[in-house]
Amino acid sequence: MNSLIKSLALVFFLTISSQALTQNVEFTRDYFPDDRQGLREAIRNARTGDKYFQMGGGKYEKALEYYLKAHNFNPDNALLNYRIGVCYLNSIYHERAIDFFEEAIRLNVPELDVFYNLGRALHLNYRFEEAIENYTYYRRRLTPEEITKKRHIIDRRIQECENGMKLVEEPVRVFIDNLGSRINSEYDDYSPIINADGTKMFFTTRRPIGNRPRKDRNDHKYYESILETRMIRGEWMPAKEPQRRIQSRSHNAAAGLSHDGETLLIYRGARGGDIYKTTYDSEKDRWSRARGISRTINSEYHESSATLSQDGRTLYFVSDRPGGYGGTDIWYSKLGENGRWSEPVNIGPEINTEYNEASVYKHSDGKTLYFSSQGHNSMGGYDIFKTQYIGGRWTEPENLGYPINTPDDNLHFTLTEEGEIGYYATFKKEGHGGSDIYKVTFLGPEKPLINTPKEILIASLVDPIDDIIMAGEVEIEVEPITILRGIIKDDETEDPVFATIRLYDNKEDKLLAEFNSHPETGEYLISLPGGKNYGISVDADDYLFHSENINIVESTVDREIINNIRLKRVQVGVSIVLNNIFFDTGKSTLRPESYAELGVLYQMLVENPSLKIKISGHTDDRGGWDLNKRLSEDRARAVVEFLIGRGIDRDRLQYEGYAYSKPIASNETAEGRQKNRRTEFEIIEN
């Protein structure tokens, strides 16, 4: 009996001792009678921390500074531990929140949501099972009225943890690298947008910019500003501010970039948030003044992230306007022949959820859309997903997987044309502070897109794919891609040339795209779907224009054509082949497919009024001399008559037919004979 009494006494003593050790200690003289000066200082720090804590947003870091000073004096205050935990939970160091929340629970903090917040901290640190336990315990402690309000979000958090456990078990093969201090800062850096070949990047920062940087009164952070960087020899150069005309005194964020890097979409915070557009003028080396993209797209609601399709005629954007499925949704609008954007259409429930969707990006393959979402099978916060438009509908969104996605927010994914390198923004404790921009290198056989070169890419702008999501739409067939790439050089010096490249649909006599070769390397790259007859015109200052004909037949495979182009300087005696002049077999009647090239030749003569040229016709050696002589002469005359009909003085034009007297290839092969059947022009006076 005495032994039992002693045992009970020991248990009682240990219980009392344990309660004493976990007793909440207030900041009062009763607990600190011998250190009044230290107590006053601690109270002052705690109250200052409370002031910043109530502001929330970007002030948690400031509150934490004072709370930790107070905590050094009194580590056993339940409410202080709880608030320090909240501050850490809202930082990149959210794993530190776990100890403070657990301490607050041991000290019997009255805030019931400490269990939810502890669950969230465990969730963010991949301790999914423990997070589920705390979310579940929190739910059980709620009143019926509170459960009605909060069950949805709690159940969603539990589902995210279950998603996370599955995704972490099957990680994707990638390298993820911080872009470093040339790009990232101690402030938030995010929303990277790149051109298709990945050599130009714009992104958004919350660092102070300019001589008098301003802070947003809502989150107490510096206003958003746009920075730019370029890749040189495989390295991103230090980020710098673009031309001031891009920025305004409101928020300015990088919203989207065309695949050629010549059209920049900007988010501005005025009027609730709208999308603006600016274009780059290569001759003046400057961006145009940014203007609202369209009144049908911008509204009284919040329009943010945006992306253009590869042909520039469909705009996808994010908005919280009415008519969506919940929160912010992805919408799209199409550019009509009248130059006006259509009324926006919700992209549909295949992609949009009852939660928020954000940071949309359309890849240049014409079918793949990347976006971030709090819905679908997200493992917490925003995860990055991809979907493809195939057979007239969007496929089920696919989570890009762990470790790209984490339980924290993962936003603003963008991908080079080749599909090997991507960029996005996320929070990591080893980062530079706030959100940072990271590079994703995809490994192994599972690459999201076709493997194409890394040089300058301008996506093909032919027969734009119809992306309208409505019942009864025409089924879309995604054509295999032909990549045409090379270097534009001076014919004599072989120095790279900065040239303008124009892409035509010969059949429709339609200009499809206009862009430039790389200003330093002369490199170019064009992506062309099959089934079209393309005319390509290349011209540069002080050079004769050069033409190429690329007739892409229907194909079932992707392929690559390397074609280096040599430009000849404008001087007497120089001649070039007009590769896009077409005649019916055995006839001298110009086919409509010739009109685009003839228009280029006409424009050259208009811009160079002193120029006189000679048009020459050539044939292969099939058939008699007299027949080919007459045919070649008639064809050369047809070109001259066309130009005269457009207003060019007859005195500036000569023509001659050479039959097969000047071959440029062997007539023994079909390919050689095709090269010999040509039309040329030669400068005879300048």
Buried (B, 14 or more C-beta within 10 A) or exposed (E): EEEEEEEEEEEEEEEEEEEEEBBBBBBEEEBBEEEEEEBEBBBEBBEBBBEBBEBBBBBBBBBBBBBBBBBEBBBBBBBBBBBBBBBBBBBBBBBBBBBBBBBBBBBEBEBEBBBBBBBBBBBBBBBBEBBBBBBBEBBEEBEEEEBEEBEEEBEBBBBBBBBBBEBBEEEBEBEBEBBBEEBBBEBBBBBBBBBBBBBBBBBBBBBBBEEEEEEBEEBBBBBBBBBBBBBEEEEBBEBEBBBEEBBBEBBBBBBBBBBBBBBBBBBBBEBEBBBBBBEBEEEEEBBBEBEBBBEEBBBEBBBBBBBBBBBBBBBBBBBBBEEBBBBBBBBBBBBEEEEEBBEBBBBBEBBBBEBBBBBBBBBBBBBBBBBBBBBBBBBBBBBBBBBBBBEBBBBEBBBBBBBBBBBBBBBBBBBBBBBBBBBBBBBBEEBBBBBBBBBBEBEEEEEBBBEBBBBBBBBBBBBBBBBEBEEEEEEBEBBBBBBBBBBBBBBEEEEBBBBBBBBBBBBBBBBBBBBBBBBEBBBBBBBBBBBBBBBBBBBBEEBBBBBBBBEBEEBEEBEEBEEEBBBBEBEEEBBBBBBBBBBEEEEBEBEEBBBBBBBBBBBBBEEBEEBBBBBBBBBBBEEEEEEBBBBBBBBBBBBBBBBEEBEBEEEBBBBEBBBBEEBEBEBEEEEBBEBBBBBBBBBBEE
